Amino acid sequence: MSRADTIRFRHHQAILVAAVIATIGALPLAAARWYLLPVLLVPLAVAIWAWRSGTDADPRELRLRALAGGRRIPWEQVVELAADPRGRAVVRLADGQQLPLPAVRGVDLPRLVSITGQTLPDPH
């Protein structure tokens, strides 16, 4: 698949900026004592998560990416796409599993479905 056939959903980049600022703010604390160095791992983990996690979709599959790892879900396994009460998108699979879609909101679902070539029914 070409990149033009893929929709990418990522978290807002302000999270990455906040993690960089938190790293700079934690430097004096980590430099004060050697045993406080692990404090730097927290903003580093948040920065990596903000840069990496998200959902990619193309006509063949969904790809869910997390801090360390990911999962590929063929569209044939998807039974339902919906929004939870907090407005986040979730996918229900044929085996009954329900997974949150990282960085996808309920309002993004029409755009996500459009990549499959399917159409959503008119709500009116």
Buried (B, 14 or more C-beta within 10 A) or exposed (E): EEEEEBBEBBBEEEBBEBBBEBBEEBEEEBEEEEEEEEBBEEBBEBBBBBBBBBBBBBEBBBBBBEBEEBEEBEBEBBEEBEBEEEEBBBBBBEEEEEBBBBBBEBEBBEEBBEBBEEEEEEEE
